[in-house]
């Protein structure tokens, strides 16, 4: 029999294209949800598939919008997704189909099973991807991220039978 700690990933990586908006927002919100649920031991990181030049903070508006929700992400810095990330992370959660496909292209065949969509865990929002705020606005993006992060934590705290 497995325990919750054995079935909960210990290292999660959130992936978007530039690692300046959605994945740092998701990193901040997921970190807050994990801490609130007593899962502070789970490590959360973020990366992008097309980061240039790297080492940049999240976009100013993303920092501002996260802070309005009580989430602080200004200390985070962008970085490129690497093949080594699949060795060091148990789960890779993509923000959209492009970042999912690009992550699959980087991952070794035996590690592709680690890649999933964060949006899959949304419980209230009817989404298949985490929308880019440039297209939908920050309110919609933040609602989707928060819902999916809450859903991920609930899914791993309360084990439900497979459907």
KANOR-V399001 format. One record per backbone hydrogen bond with DSSP energy under -1.0 kcal/mol. NH is the residue of the N-H (numbers start at 1). CO is the residue of the C=O. Records with the same first field share a line. If there is no record, write none. Layout:
NH = CO + CO
//
This chain:
7 = 3
8 = 4
12 = 43
13 = 91
14 = 45
15 = 93
16 = 47
25 = 21
26 = 22
27 = 23
28 = 24
29 = 25
30 = 26
31 = 27
32 = 28
33 = 29
34 = 30
35 = 31
36 = 32
37 = 33
38 = 35
39 = 34
42 = 39
43 = 10
45 = 12
47 = 14
48 = 79
49 = 16
50 = 17
55 = 78
59 = 20
63 = 59
64 = 60
65 = 61
66 = 62
67 = 63
68 = 64
70 = 67
71 = 66
76 = 73
78 = 56
81 = 48
85 = 82
86 = 83
88 = 84
90 = 11
91 = 11
92 = 114
93 = 13
94 = 116
95 = 15
100 = 96
101 = 97
102 = 98
103 = 99
104 = 100
105 = 101
106 = 102
107 = 103
111 = 108
114 = 111
115 = 112
116 = 92
118 = 94
121 = 118
122 = 119
127 = 125
130 = 95
135 = 132
136 = 132
137 = 133
141 = 137
142 = 138
143 = 139
144 = 140
145 = 141
146 = 142
147 = 143
148 = 144
149 = 145
150 = 146
151 = 147
152 = 148
153 = 149
154 = 150
155 = 151
156 = 152
157 = 153
158 = 154
//
